[in-house]
Amino acid sequence: MWTIVQVAHSKSLRCRRGSEIPPRRCCDRYVFLLSTMVLALICSVRQADAQIIGLSLTPEYQLSNDIRVNEADGTVRTRLAEIEEAIRGQHWDEVVAGIREVVTKAGDDLVNVTARLKGVPPRYIPVREYCQLLLTHLPQEGLEKYRQLVDPNCRIWLEKGLQAEDEALLRRICESELASHYADIALWYLGEWSLQAGLPDQAQFFWRQLLPVDRRADELFTWRSVATCRYSAAAVRARLILATILAGRLSQASRELAEFSTVHSGERGRMAGREAEFTATLTSLLADAEHWPRRPGVGYWTTFAQNEERLPQIEKEFEIIGLAWRAKLPPLPRAVITQWSEVPSVRLTAEDQHPLAFFPVIARDAVFIAGLDRIYAFALESGQPLWGLKAPEIFSINSNDREQLIPVNTIGVRRTTITVDRNELFARLGSPVTVQPALLSEAIRQKNVLVAVDLEQEGKLLWSREPPDEGWSFESAPLAIGDNVYVVMRRTDVPSHIYLACLNRETGDRKWLQFICAADTPGRSMLYEMTHLLPTVAQDSVFLTTNVGAVAAVSRETGNIRWITCYPRVQRGDLSVWEAFRFREPNPAVYCNGELYVAPTDTTNVLGIDAFTGAILWSTGSEGERIEYLLGIVDDHLIAAGDRLYWIALRGNQAGRIVARWPIGAEYLGHGRGLIAGGSVYWPTRDAIYVVDGRTAEPKRVIPLSPWQVEGGNLVYAGNYLLVASSREIVAFRTAPTAQYAVESNSSARRGQ
C-alpha cells in the first residue's frame, strides 16, 4: 500500500510542476488518488471472489465524464466575459484591445462554447478562434474599428499570396484574421486552388466559410463564417454543388441541386470560365457526370479501411472464383489476461486466445502485414516471398523477448496495422501495451517504436523513432500524407494523456506535438492496457476518436486544435463480461461529405458529428452497444457490423436511428471486419461470407469458406483479390466482377449443353 501512496504523491507533484492539466485541477487528482487508495485498502481486507493476479481490484469499473483538456483558466474566462459585456455596451476600443490581449496571452487555450446550452456535452474551441467568432459577429461600427488595425497587413498578405500563388499566406488570413475585409477573397481562391488540385472536399471546407449564418442563433455561434462576403450565396452554393459532383457523390448532388433551384432560380454568375445561369449549368454537368467513366477497379488498400478518410471505395460487386494462396500468420505473443471468472464468455475467450489481430494492406502488387515486431510481405498473385527471399519476413526490430511483450494483468485488444504510401511503408512495432499502470511502482516498462521502410530497396530502414521518454508510446501505424506523417501517442499518467504528432516524412523528425485530452480508462491506472488509436485525415484536418470521452479535429499543417467535442461515456462497466463496444478498436472516425461517424469504445453510442464545427448531429443511444465496426455508407445509411449488420439512417427525422438489422436472432455470428463493394455488404462469419444488399438489407447469397477449410476474419480487397485474415492465416482468393462472372458461368453452361 505504501508503494502506491509514494507513486501517487510523486505524480501529484509532477502535476503541480507543469503538466498539461491546469493547476486548479490538481485537487481533483488528489481526490481521485485518495479514493483509489481507500478502495485498494478496503479490497485488500475483503477477500473478493473476482480479483486480478496479485491485485485486489474487481472487474467493475467507472468512467468519469470529466475530460481534461487545455482549458483556459478562470482569469481568461473572466476576461472573455468582460469583452462580451463591452460588446453589449458598444465600447469598441475596449473590445479590440481586450481581444488582442487575450489572444496574445492564451490564444491556444480552449473554451467551452456549449456551456450555456443545457444538456449539451462540452465542445471546446481555442480562445483565438472564439475571439475570431466574436469579431465576425460584431455590428458594422465595431467591425470597422477592428479592421482599421488588421486590414493593412491582410491586404499585403493577400496581394503577395495571389501573385505567388502562395497558399500559406492566404491561409494566414483565414486562420488568424477571419474578420478582416480580405478573408472572403482568400477563402474563395483557396477553394478554387483546392478544386484545381483535385481536392473537392478541401474546396468545400474553404467555401463553406463564405456562407451567411443567423448570427442571433446560439447554436450557430461556432459556425465559422466571414463577417461580410462580396460573393453571392448562389455563387458559393453553386460551387459547393460543383465540388460534390466532382467528388462523384451524384445522388447527393441531385438533392442539393433540387433545393438550390428553388432558392436561387434564375440567378447567374461566372462558372467554368464564363457567365452562366447556375441551375442550368449544374443540371447539364450532373447529367454528363452520369456518363463519365467510372473509376477502374481499386488496385490498392494501403492502410486500415483502405484510405485516410477510412471510407473504402470499391466500385463493383465481385465473386470468388478460386483460392490463390494461403500463408500462416506470425504467432502473437502469449497474453496472460485475467478473465475474472472461472467460466469466461466464449467471446472473451476467443479474444484472448485467437484474436483477429491482423489488418493487411495491398500495394505495389504485394501484400504487407505487420506482426508485433516484424513486417512480412507476399506477392499478391502467388503468395511467394518478395524479392526472391526465402521467407516473407522483410524487416524486424530484432526483439528477443516476444514471450514477454504482454505482461500479466493486461486488458484490451491485440491489433496490428500498417500503412504504405508511395514507396515507403510505415508501422508501429514492439509491445502493443500503450497504457502502463501509473500507480504500480514495479510495472514492467513496455517499449514500441515507429519505423519507415523503403520498399524500393527491399525493406531498407529509412528511419526509426522511439517515444520521447519513459511512459510514452505510439498507438498504431501512422498515416502518411504528402510530406507529413501523422501518429497518435499516449503518455502514461493519472489519467493517461493522448497526443497527436506530426513527423517529417523524410527524416522522422517531429514537426509538432499537440496534447488532445486526458481521462480515466477501465484499467484505473492499475492495469496494463492495449489500445490502438488511428487518425483520420480529410478536408484540411486530422480527426481523432480518442476513446476517452472526446473526438478532436486539428489543423493538418500547424497542429492547432480546431475543436474538441465530448460525449457521454458509459458510467459503469464490467471487465468480466463481453461488452462488444469495448472491442471496437481500431475504430478511427469515418469521414464522408463533411460529416464524421464515430463508434468510441467508452460509450454504447455511435455518433454523427459535423466535421466543420464539431457539433453532434445525432446519436444512436444504447441501440448501438453491440456494434463493433463502421463499414461504410450506402445511399443515406451508415452500415455497421458486430454480432449482425446494422443500417443507421443519416438523414431526415430518423437520423441516428437503427432502421434495419440482419439477421434477426439471438446468435452472435459476426467474425471479423467486412467491407462494402458495389453497394453490397460482404460480411464474414466463422465459416462463410454473407453478401447482403446494402440498399434493402436483404441477403443475396452465401460464400461458404468450409470447402477450402478457411476461417472467417478481416476482409481486404484490391486488384481482384480478396484477402481473409483470420486468427491463424491469411488467405487470398481470386475474384471477378459479379456481372462478368455471371456471363462467363452462363457461357460455360451453354457450351456444356
C-alpha positions in Angstrom: 0.0 0.0 0.0 2.9 2.4 0.8 4.2 1.9 -2.7 1.0 3.1 -4.2 1.0 6.2 -1.9 4.5 7.0 -2.8 3.9 6.8 -6.5 0.7 8.8 -6.3 2.5 11.6 -4.3 5.2 11.9 -7.0 2.6 12.0 -9.8 0.8 14.8 -8.0 4.0 16.8 -7.6 4.6 16.4 -11.3 1.2 17.8 -12.0 1.9 20.9 -9.9 5.3 21.4 -11.5 4.0 21.7 -15.0 1.9 19.2 -16.8 -0.8 20.0 -19.4 -3.5 19.9 -16.7 -4.2 23.3 -15.2 -3.1 23.6 -11.5 -6.7 24.2 -10.4 -7.4 20.6 -11.4 -4.7 19.2 -9.1 -7.2 19.0 -6.2 -9.4 16.7 -8.4 -6.4 14.4 -8.9 -5.7 14.2 -5.1 -9.4 13.3 -4.5 -9.1 10.6 -7.2 -5.9 9.2 -5.8 -7.2 9.2 -2.3 -10.4 7.4 -3.3 -8.3 4.9 -5.3 -6.1 4.2 -2.2 -9.1 3.8 0.1 -10.7 1.4 -2.4 -7.5 -0.6 -2.6 -7.2 -0.8 1.2 -10.8 -1.9 1.5 -10.4 -4.6 -1.2 -7.2 -5.9 0.4 -9.1 -6.5 3.7 -12.0 -8.1 1.9 -11.3 -11.4 0.2 -13.1 -10.7 -3.1 -14.0 -13.7 -5.3 -13.1 -11.8 -8.5 -9.6 -10.3 -8.4 -6.8 -10.0 -10.9 -3.5 -11.6 -10.3 -1.6 -10.0 -7.5 -4.0 -7.1 -7.0 -7.2 -6.6 -5.1 -9.1 -5.0 -7.9 -12.5 -6.0 -9.0 -13.7 -6.1 -12.7 -16.3 -3.4 -12.2 -15.1 0.0 -13.4 -16.5 3.5 -13.6 -15.7 6.2 -16.2 -15.8 9.9 -15.4 -17.2 12.5 -17.8 -14.5 14.9 -16.6 -12.5 15.1 -19.7 -9.3 17.2 -19.1 -8.3 19.5 -21.9 -6.0 22.5 -22.0 -8.9 24.7 -20.9 -8.5 28.4 -20.3 -8.2 29.3 -16.6 -10.6 31.4 -14.7 -8.7 34.6 -15.4 -9.0 34.2 -19.1 -12.7 33.2 -18.9 -13.4 36.3 -16.8 -11.6 38.5 -19.3 -13.7 37.0 -22.1 -16.9 37.7 -20.2 -15.7 41.3 -19.8 -15.1 41.6 -23.5 -18.6 40.3 -24.2 -20.0 42.9 -21.8 -18.0 45.6 -23.6 -19.6 44.4 -26.9 -23.1 44.8 -25.5 -22.1 48.2 -24.3 -20.6 49.1 -27.7 -17.2 50.1 -26.2 -15.3 49.2 -29.4 -11.8 50.4 -28.3 -12.1 48.2 -25.2 -13.3 45.3 -27.2 -10.5 45.4 -29.7 -7.8 45.9 -27.0 -9.2 43.1 -24.9 -9.3 40.6 -27.7 -5.8 41.3 -28.8 -4.7 41.0 -25.2 -6.4 37.7 -24.5 -5.3 36.1 -27.8 -1.7 37.1 -27.1 -1.9 35.7 -23.6 -3.9 32.5 -24.1 -4.8 32.1 -27.7 -4.2 28.3 -27.8 -6.2 27.6 -24.6 -9.6 26.1 -25.0 -13.0 27.5 -24.1 -16.3 25.6 -23.8 -18.7 27.1 -26.3 -21.7 25.0 -25.2 -21.5 25.9 -21.5 -24.7 28.0 -21.9 -26.7 25.2 -23.6 -28.4 23.0 -21.2 -27.9 19.3 -21.6 -25.3 19.7 -24.4 -21.9 18.0 -23.8 -18.9 20.2 -23.7 -17.4 21.4 -27.0 -14.2 23.3 -27.0 -12.5 25.6 -29.4 -9.3 27.7 -29.0 -9.6 31.1 -27.4 -8.1 32.5 -30.6 -10.9 31.0 -32.6 -13.5 32.1 -30.1 -12.3 35.7 -30.4 -12.5 35.4 -34.2 -16.1 34.4 -33.9 -16.8 37.3 -31.5 -15.3 39.7 -34.1 -17.3 38.3 -37.0 -20.4 38.8 -35.0 -19.7 42.5 -34.3 -22.0 45.2 -35.8 -20.6 47.2 -38.6 -19.3 50.0 -36.4 -17.2 47.6 -34.2 -16.1 45.6 -37.2 -14.7 48.7 -38.9 -12.8 49.6 -35.8 -11.1 46.3 -35.8 -10.4 46.2 -39.5 -8.6 49.5 -39.3 -5.9 47.7 -37.3 -5.6 44.4 -39.3 -6.6 45.2 -42.9 -3.3 46.8 -44.0 -1.3 43.7 -43.2 -4.0 41.4 -44.6 -4.0 43.3 -47.9 -0.3 42.8 -48.2 -0.6 39.1 -47.5 -3.4 38.7 -50.0 -1.6 40.6 -52.8 1.6 38.6 -52.3 -0.3 35.3 -51.9 -2.3 35.8 -55.1 0.8 36.9 -57.1 2.9 34.0 -56.0 0.0 31.6 -55.6 1.3 31.1 -52.0 -1.4 29.1 -50.2 0.3 29.7 -46.8 -0.2 33.5 -47.0 -3.9 33.1 -47.8 -4.3 30.6 -45.0 -2.8 33.0 -42.6 -5.6 35.5 -43.3 -8.3 32.9 -42.9 -7.0 31.3 -39.8 -5.9 34.4 -37.8 -7.9 37.3 -39.3 -11.3 35.9 -40.4 -13.0 39.2 -39.6 -10.8 41.1 -41.9 -12.1 42.7 -45.1 -10.0 40.3 -47.3 -10.8 36.9 -45.7 -13.6 36.2 -48.2 -11.2 36.6 -51.1 -8.6 34.4 -49.5 -11.2 31.7 -48.9 -12.6 31.9 -52.4 -9.2 31.4 -54.0 -8.1 28.7 -51.6 -11.3 26.8 -52.6 -10.5 27.3 -56.3 -6.9 26.1 -55.9 -8.1 23.1 -54.0 -10.6 22.1 -56.7 -7.9 22.5 -59.4 -5.7 20.2 -57.3 -8.4 17.5 -57.3 -9.4 18.1 -53.7 -13.1 18.8 -53.8 -13.7 18.1 -50.1 -11.0 20.6 -49.1 -12.5 23.1 -51.5 -15.8 22.8 -49.7 -14.1 23.3 -46.4 -13.0 26.8 -47.6 -16.1 27.7 -49.4 -18.5 26.8 -46.6 -17.0 29.6 -44.6 -18.4 32.1 -47.1 -22.0 31.2 -46.4 -24.0 33.6 -44.2 -25.4 32.3 -40.8 -28.1 33.6 -38.5 -25.8 35.3 -36.0 -28.6 35.6 -33.4 -28.8 31.8 -33.0 -26.7 30.5 -30.1 -26.4 27.0 -31.6 -24.8 28.5 -34.8 -22.3 30.7 -32.9 -19.5 28.2 -33.6 -20.2 28.1 -37.3 -17.1 29.6 -38.9 -18.2 32.3 -41.3 -16.7 35.6 -42.6 -18.2 38.8 -41.3 -19.0 40.1 -44.8 -18.9 38.4 -48.2 -18.6 40.1 -51.6 -19.7 36.8 -53.3 -23.3 35.9 -53.6 -24.8 33.0 -51.7 -25.8 31.5 -55.0 -22.3 31.6 -56.4 -20.9 29.9 -53.2 -23.6 27.2 -53.1 -23.2 26.5 -56.8 -19.5 25.8 -56.2 -20.3 23.6 -53.3 -22.6 21.5 -55.6 -19.9 21.5 -58.3 -17.4 20.0 -55.7 -20.0 17.4 -54.8 -20.4 16.4 -58.4 -16.6 16.2 -59.0 -16.3 14.1 -55.8 -18.6 11.5 -57.5 -21.4 11.9 -55.0 -24.1 12.2 -57.7 -27.2 11.3 -55.7 -26.3 13.8 -53.1 -25.6 16.5 -55.8 -29.0 15.8 -57.2 -30.7 16.5 -53.9 -28.6 19.7 -53.3 -29.4 20.9 -56.9 -33.1 20.4 -56.4 -33.0 22.6 -53.3 -30.7 25.1 -55.0 -33.1 25.5 -57.9 -36.0 26.6 -55.6 -33.9 29.1 -53.6 -31.7 30.5 -56.4 -33.8 30.0 -59.5 -32.6 32.1 -62.4 -29.5 33.5 -60.6 -26.4 33.9 -62.7 -22.7 34.4 -62.3 -19.3 33.2 -63.5 -18.7 29.4 -63.6 -16.4 27.3 -65.6 -14.7 30.5 -67.0 -17.9 32.1 -68.4 -21.1 33.9 -67.4 -23.8 31.3 -66.8 -27.1 30.5 -65.2 -26.2 28.4 -62.2 -29.1 25.9 -62.2 -28.9 25.1 -65.9 -25.1 24.8 -65.9 -25.1 22.4 -62.9 -28.0 20.4 -64.3 -26.1 19.8 -67.5 -22.9 18.9 -65.7 -24.8 16.5 -63.4 -26.3 14.8 -66.5 -22.9 14.5 -68.1 -21.4 13.1 -64.9 -23.8 10.1 -65.1 -21.8 9.0 -68.2 -18.3 9.8 -67.0 -16.0 6.8 -67.0 -16.2 5.1 -63.6 -13.0 4.7 -61.7 -11.2 1.5 -62.6 -11.2 -1.3 -60.0 -9.3 -0.3 -56.9 -5.8 -1.7 -57.1 -4.7 -0.7 -53.6 -5.7 -0.9 -50.0 -2.8 1.0 -48.4 -3.9 1.5 -44.8 -6.6 0.4 -42.3 -10.0 0.8 -44.1 -8.2 1.4 -47.4 -7.6 5.2 -47.3 -7.0 8.2 -45.0 -10.8 9.0 -44.8 -11.4 5.5 -43.5 -14.2 5.1 -46.1 -13.4 2.2 -48.6 -14.4 2.8 -52.2 -14.9 -0.4 -54.1 -16.9 0.2 -57.3 -18.1 -3.2 -58.3 -19.5 -6.3 -56.6 -17.4 -9.4 -57.0 -17.5 -13.2 -56.9 -14.8 -15.6 -55.6 -13.6 -17.8 -58.4 -10.9 -19.7 -56.7 -8.2 -20.0 -54.0 -5.0 -18.2 -55.0 -2.8 -18.9 -52.0 -2.6 -19.1 -48.2 0.1 -18.4 -45.6 0.4 -18.9 -41.9 0.4 -15.7 -39.9 3.1 -15.0 -37.3 2.3 -16.1 -33.8 1.2 -13.4 -31.4 3.0 -13.1 -28.0 1.3 -15.1 -25.3 -1.0 -12.9 -23.2 -2.0 -13.6 -19.6 -5.2 -11.7 -19.5 -7.3 -12.2 -16.3 -10.8 -13.2 -17.1 -12.2 -12.6 -13.5 -14.3 -15.7 -13.9 -13.8 -19.5 -13.9 -16.1 -19.8 -16.9 -15.4 -16.7 -19.1 -17.7 -16.0 -22.0 -17.0 -17.6 -25.4 -16.3 -14.2 -26.9 -13.8 -13.2 -24.2 -12.0 -16.5 -24.5 -11.8 -16.1 -28.3 -10.4 -12.6 -28.0 -7.8 -13.8 -25.5 -6.7 -17.0 -27.3 -7.4 -16.4 -31.0 -7.8 -12.6 -31.7 -8.4 -11.3 -35.2 -5.4 -9.1 -34.8 -4.1 -8.6 -38.3 -5.2 -5.9 -40.9 -3.1 -6.4 -44.0 -2.7 -3.9 -46.9 -2.3 -4.3 -50.6 0.1 -2.1 -52.6 2.7 -2.4 -55.4 1.2 -5.8 -56.3 2.1 -7.2 -52.9 0.5 -7.9 -49.5 2.1 -6.4 -46.4 1.3 -7.4 -42.9 2.7 -6.4 -39.6 3.4 -8.7 -36.7 4.2 -7.2 -33.3 7.9 -7.0 -34.0 8.3 -7.9 -37.7 6.9 -7.0 -41.1 6.0 -9.6 -43.7 5.4 -9.3 -47.5 3.9 -11.7 -50.1 3.5 -11.4 -53.8 -0.2 -10.7 -54.5 -0.7 -13.2 -57.2 1.4 -16.1 -55.9 1.8 -15.6 -52.2 5.6 -16.1 -52.5 8.0 -14.0 -50.5 9.0 -10.8 -52.2 12.3 -10.0 -53.9 13.4 -13.7 -54.1 13.7 -14.0 -50.3 13.4 -17.4 -48.8 11.0 -16.2 -46.1 8.3 -13.5 -46.1 9.9 -11.5 -43.3 11.3 -8.3 -44.8 12.0 -6.3 -41.6 12.5 -6.9 -37.9 13.3 -4.8 -34.8 15.3 -7.8 -33.5 13.2 -8.2 -30.4 14.4 -11.2 -28.3 11.6 -11.1 -25.7 8.5 -11.8 -27.7 7.1 -14.0 -25.0 7.2 -11.1 -22.5 5.8 -8.3 -24.7 2.4 -8.6 -22.9 2.7 -8.8 -19.1 0.3 -10.3 -16.6 -2.8 -8.1 -15.8 -3.3 -6.7 -19.3 -6.6 -5.7 -20.8 -7.6 -4.5 -24.2 -7.1 -5.8 -27.8 -4.0 -7.0 -29.7 -4.1 -5.4 -33.1 -1.6 -4.6 -35.8 -2.0 -2.1 -38.6 0.3 -0.9 -41.4 0.5 1.9 -44.0 2.1 2.0 -47.4 2.4 5.3 -49.3 4.4 5.8 -52.5 7.5 3.6 -52.0 7.5 3.7 -48.2 6.0 1.5 -45.5 5.2 2.8 -42.0 4.4 0.7 -39.0 4.5 0.6 -35.2 6.4 -2.4 -33.9 7.0 -3.6 -30.4 4.7 -4.0 -27.4 1.0 -3.4 -28.0 0.7 -2.1 -24.5 0.1 1.6 -24.6 -1.1 2.4 -21.1 1.1 1.3 -18.3 -0.1 1.1 -14.7 1.0 4.5 -13.3 0.1 3.6 -9.7 2.3 0.5 -9.7 5.9 1.2 -8.8 7.2 -2.2 -10.1 5.4 -2.0 -13.5 7.4 -3.6 -16.4 8.2 -0.9 -18.9 6.7 -1.5 -22.3 8.5 -0.3 -25.4 7.5 0.2 -29.0 9.0 2.0 -32.0 7.8 3.7 -35.2 9.6 2.7 -38.4 9.7 3.8 -42.0 11.0 1.2 -44.6 12.0 1.8 -48.2 10.2 -0.7 -50.5 12.3 0.3 -53.5 15.4 -1.0 -51.6 13.9 -4.3 -50.4 12.9 -3.2 -46.9 15.8 -1.0 -46.0 15.2 1.0 -42.9 14.8 4.7 -43.6 14.3 5.8 -40.0 13.0 4.7 -36.7 11.8 6.7 -33.8 11.3 5.7 -30.2 8.9 7.6 -27.9 10.4 10.7 -26.4 10.6 9.4 -22.8 9.7 6.6 -20.5 5.9 6.2 -20.2 5.3 7.3 -23.7 4.1 5.1 -26.5 3.0 5.1 -30.1 -0.6 4.0 -30.5 -0.7 2.4 -34.0 0.5 2.7 -37.6 0.7 6.3 -38.8 -0.9 8.0 -41.8 1.5 9.4 -44.5 0.0 12.4 -46.3 2.3 14.4 -48.6 5.4 15.4 -46.6 3.8 14.6 -43.2 3.4 11.5 -41.1 0.6 11.7 -38.5 0.6 9.4 -35.5 -1.2 9.1 -32.2 0.8 9.0 -29.0 0.0 8.4 -25.4 1.7 9.3 -22.1 1.1 7.2 -19.0 -0.1 9.3 -16.1 -3.0 9.5 -13.8 -5.0 9.6 -16.0 -3.2 8.8 -19.3 -2.7 11.7 -21.8 -3.4 11.5 -25.5 -1.4 13.4 -28.1 -1.3 13.8 -31.9 2.1 14.2 -33.5 3.2 15.2 -37.0 6.6 13.9 -38.2 8.8 14.8 -41.2 8.2 12.1 -43.7 11.8 12.1 -44.9 13.6 12.2 -41.6 11.1 11.2 -38.9 11.8 14.4 -37.0 8.9 15.9 -35.1 7.2 18.9 -36.6 4.6 19.4 -33.9 3.1 17.6 -31.0 -0.4 18.5 -29.8 -2.0 17.5 -26.5 -5.6 16.5 -27.0 -7.1 15.3 -23.8 -6.8 13.1 -20.7 -9.3 10.9 -18.9 -9.6 7.8 -16.9 -9.7 4.3 -18.5 -11.1 0.9 -17.4 -7.7 -0.1 -16.1 -7.8 2.6 -13.5 -4.0 3.2 -13.7 -3.6 -0.2 -12.0 -3.6 -2.4 -15.1 -1.7 -2.6 -18.4 -3.9 -1.7 -21.3 -3.6 -2.4 -25.1 -5.2 0.3 -27.2 -5.0 1.1 -30.9 -6.0 4.7 -31.9 -5.8 5.7 -35.5 -6.1 9.2 -37.1 -8.4 10.2 -40.0 -7.4 12.9 -42.5 -9.9 14.8 -44.6 -10.6 18.4 -45.6 -7.9 20.4 -44.0 -7.9 18.5 -40.7 -6.7 15.5 -38.8 -9.6 13.9 -36.8 -9.1 11.6 -33.8 -11.5 9.4 -31.9 -9.7 9.3 -28.5 -11.9 6.6 -26.8 -11.7 8.7 -23.6 -14.8 10.8 -24.0 -13.8 13.1 -26.8 -13.4 13.5 -30.6 -10.9 16.1 -31.9 -10.0 18.0 -35.0 -6.7 19.7 -35.5 -5.1 21.6 -38.4 -3.0 19.3 -40.7 -0.4 22.0 -41.1 0.0 23.6 -37.7 -1.4 21.1 -35.3 -3.6 23.8 -33.8 -6.8 22.4 -32.3 -9.9 23.3 -34.3 -12.4 21.7 -31.9 -12.8 19.0 -29.3 -16.2 17.5 -28.8 -17.1 15.5 -25.7 -19.8 12.8 -25.5 -21.5 11.0 -22.6 -19.4 7.9 -21.6 -20.5 4.6 -20.1 -20.8 5.3 -16.4 -20.3 1.7 -15.3 -18.8 -1.4 -16.9 -17.7 -4.9 -16.1 -14.4 -6.4 -17.5 -15.6 -9.9 -16.7 -18.3 -9.9 -19.3 -18.3 -9.4 -23.1 -19.0 -5.7 -23.8 -18.8 -5.5 -27.6 -18.3 -1.8 -27.6 -15.0 -2.2 -25.6 -13.5 -4.2 -28.5 -14.2 -1.8 -31.4 -10.5 -0.8 -31.9 -9.1 0.0 -34.4 -12.1 2.4 -34.7 -11.0 5.6 -36.5 -13.6 8.2 -37.4 -15.2 7.7 -40.8 -15.3 10.8 -42.9 -17.9 11.4 -45.6 -19.1 14.7 -47.1 -18.4 17.0 -44.2 -19.5 14.6 -41.5 -17.7 12.2 -39.1 -19.1 8.9 -37.9 -17.6 7.6 -34.7 -18.0 4.5 -32.5 -15.9 5.0 -29.4 -15.0 2.2 -27.0 -16.2 4.1 -23.9 -19.8 4.5 -25.0 -22.5 2.3 -26.4 -23.4 5.1 -28.9 -22.5 5.6 -32.5 -22.4 9.3 -33.2 -22.6 11.6 -36.2 -20.6 14.8 -35.9 -20.3 17.9 -38.1 -16.7 17.8 -39.2 -16.7 21.6 -39.7 -17.8 22.7 -36.2 -17.7 19.5 -34.1 -21.4 19.7 -33.3 -23.0 16.4 -32.5 -25.7 15.8 -35.2 -27.2 12.5 -33.8 -26.6 9.6 -31.6 -27.9 6.0 -31.7 -28.1 5.7 -27.9 -27.7 2.3 -26.4 -29.1 0.6 -29.5 -25.5 0.6 -30.8 -24.0 -1.2 -27.9 -23.2 -4.4 -30.0 -21.8 -2.5 -32.9 -18.0 -3.1 -33.4 -17.2 -1.9 -37.0 -18.3 1.0 -39.2 -18.0 -0.4 -42.7 -19.2 2.5 -44.9 -22.2 4.2 -46.5 -24.8 3.1 -49.0 -27.2 5.8 -50.1 -28.3 7.6 -46.9 -27.4 4.8 -44.4 -24.3 4.1 -42.4 -23.7 0.3 -42.4 -22.2 -1.1 -39.2 -21.4 -4.6 -38.1 -20.9 -6.7 -35.0 -23.0 -9.6 -33.9 -25.0 -8.8 -37.1 -25.4 -6.0 -39.6 -27.0 -2.6 -38.8 -28.3 0.2 -41.0 -28.2 3.6 -39.4 -30.2 6.4 -41.0 -28.2 9.5 -41.8 -30.9 11.9 -43.0 -34.3 13.2 -42.0 -36.3 12.6 -38.9 -34.8 9.1 -38.4 -31.2 10.3 -38.4 -29.3 8.3 -35.9 -31.8 5.5 -35.6 -31.1 1.9 -36.5 -33.7 1.2 -39.1 -32.7 -2.3 -40.2 -30.8 -5.3 -38.9 -29.7 -8.6 -40.5 -30.0 -11.4 -39.5 -32.8 -11.3 -36.9 -32.0 -13.6 -34.0 -30.0 -14.0 -30.8 -27.0 -15.8 -32.2 -23.7 -13.9 -32.4 -22.5 -14.6 -36.0 -20.1 -11.8 -37.0 -16.4 -12.8 -37.1 -14.1 -10.0 -38.4 -14.4 -6.7 -40.2 -16.3 -6.9 -43.5 -16.4 -4.5 -46.5 -18.8 -2.9 -49.0 -18.4 -3.4 -52.7 -20.8 -2.2 -55.4 -23.5 -1.4 -52.8 -23.3 -4.9 -51.3 -22.0 -5.8 -47.9 -19.6 -8.7 -47.6 -20.0 -9.9 -44.0 -17.7 -12.6 -42.6 -18.7 -15.2 -40.1 -16.6 -18.0 -38.8 -17.4 -20.4 -41.8 -18.9 -18.2 -44.5 -19.1 -14.7 -46.1 -22.6 -13.4 -46.5 -23.4 -11.0 -49.3 -26.2 -8.7 -48.3 -27.8 -5.9 -50.4 -26.7 -2.6 -48.8 -29.9 -0.8 -50.0 -32.6 -3.3 -49.0 -30.9 -5.2 -46.1 -31.8 -8.4 -47.8 -29.4 -11.4 -48.2 -28.3 -12.1 -51.8 -26.0 -15.1 -51.5 -23.6 -17.0 -49.3 -20.0 -17.8 -50.0 -19.1 -20.8 -47.9 -15.5 -21.0 -46.7 -15.6 -24.6 -45.5 -14.7 -26.1 -48.9 -11.3 -24.5 -48.5 -11.2 -25.1 -44.7 -10.8 -21.4 -44.2 -11.8 -19.5 -41.1 -13.5 -16.1 -41.5 -11.7 -13.0 -40.5 -10.9 -9.4 -41.5 -11.5 -8.7 -45.2 -9.4 -6.6 -47.6 -10.0 -6.2 -51.3 -7.8 -4.8 -54.1 -6.6 -5.8 -57.6 -9.3 -8.5 -58.0 -8.1 -10.3 -54.9 -9.9 -10.8 -51.6 -7.8 -11.3 -48.5 -9.2 -13.0 -45.4 -7.0 -12.5 -42.4 -8.1 -15.0 -39.7 -6.5 -15.6 -36.3 -4.1 -18.1 -37.8 -3.5 -17.4 -41.5 -4.0 -15.1 -44.4 -5.9 -16.5 -47.4 -6.0 -14.8 -50.9 -9.0 -15.6 -53.2 -9.1 -14.7 -56.9 -12.3 -12.7 -57.8 -14.1 -11.4 -60.8 -16.8 -8.7 -61.1 -20.2 -10.3 -60.4 -21.7 -9.4 -63.8 -18.7 -10.8 -65.7 -18.7 -13.9 -63.6 -22.4 -14.5 -64.3 -21.8 -14.1 -68.1 -18.9 -16.5 -68.1 -20.8 -19.0 -66.0 -23.7 -18.9 -68.3 -21.5 -19.3 -71.4 -19.8 -22.3 -69.8 -23.2 -23.8 -69.1 -24.4 -23.3 -72.6 -21.2 -24.8 -74.0 -21.9 -27.8 -71.8 -25.4 -28.4 -73.2 
